[in-house]
């Protein structure tokens, strides 16, 4: 996360939601400083914040989960930046590439798996992510699909008089339209998996999917899993201030080495 004492704002970076690009821009242009780890949650910030900091303007980015699933697949398929074969980045060595990431990467490459095969194998239960532990604390939410416009709005609300557009960074290569990935064989599963999250945050499925309804069982499981995740995050997760790796945007910020 990024904090600016000059403008009194806190940016809470969520995975696969432009957190690298925004963190870099806030650091270089708006006196933003790294606080805790790249994807630390607000509950962690509260434990370390002063009374004044708790009153800072808070914002984050919300992204369509279907887009996120495609991004994850494409990054693994293309081995983005060599991350998925770099032992220094593996979680057992202190990095962010988990055993689960390694397992999915191996499946995609050993089986030459299509997105449809990948999705049907690994997306079986109602989807949720850290947005559910973050957005309720935010004063403003940037919608990823409107990121340029919403980013400027967020900065203006934070008190920046003449904010600049957000430069593109860490863009996923090889991505196509969602229709290319979510074909007929995956639609029913996608509605089951993403339906509750999409409804909660006002995302829309394609108009051609209108005959598919979100099952009640998916809605119930989504609520149960969300509650369990909240309990786990609030009572069992430890607050950490992990130093990012060298030559990464957040790691270089923490070391005071980031350049434009």
QUINOR-V187454 format. One record per backbone hydrogen bond with DSSP energy under -1.0 kcal/mol. NH is the residue of the N-H (numbers start at 1). CO is the residue of the C=O. Records with the same first field share a line. If there is no record, write none. Layout:
# QUINOR-V187454
NH = CO, CO
This chain:
# QUINOR-V187454
2 = 11
3 = 33
4 = 9
9 = 4
10 = 57
11 = 2
12 = 59
17 = 14
22 = 18
23 = 19
24 = 20
25 = 21
26 = 22
27 = 23
28 = 24
29 = 25
30 = 26
32 = 26
33 = 3
35 = 1
40 = 37
45 = 41
46 = 42
48 = 45
49 = 45
54 = 50
55 = 52
56 = 53
57 = 8
59 = 10
60 = 140
62 = 142
68 = 64
69 = 65
70 = 66
71 = 67
72 = 68
73 = 69
74 = 70
75 = 71
76 = 72
77 = 73
78 = 74
80 = 75
82 = 79
83 = 80
85 = 82
86 = 83
89 = 86
90 = 87
91 = 97
93 = 90
94 = 91
95 = 90
97 = 89
102 = 98
103 = 99
104 = 100
105 = 101
106 = 102
107 = 103
108 = 104
109 = 105
110 = 106
111 = 107
113 = 108
118 = 114
119 = 115
120 = 116
121 = 117
122 = 118
123 = 119
127 = 193
132 = 129
133 = 130
134 = 131
135 = 131
137 = 134
138 = 135
139 = 58
140 = 58
142 = 60
144 = 62
146 = 143
147 = 144
150 = 146
151 = 147
152 = 148
153 = 149
154 = 150
155 = 151
156 = 152
157 = 153
158 = 154
159 = 156
160 = 155
180 = 177
182 = 178
183 = 181
186 = 183
190 = 186
191 = 187
192 = 188
193 = 189
194 = 190
195 = 191
198 = 194
199 = 195
200 = 196
201 = 197
202 = 199
203 = 198
209 = 206
210 = 207
212 = 209
219 = 215
220 = 216
221 = 217
222 = 218
223 = 219
224 = 220
225 = 221
226 = 222
227 = 223
228 = 224
229 = 225
230 = 226
231 = 227
232 = 228
233 = 229
234 = 230
235 = 231
236 = 232
237 = 232
248 = 245
252 = 248
253 = 249
254 = 250
255 = 251
256 = 253
257 = 252
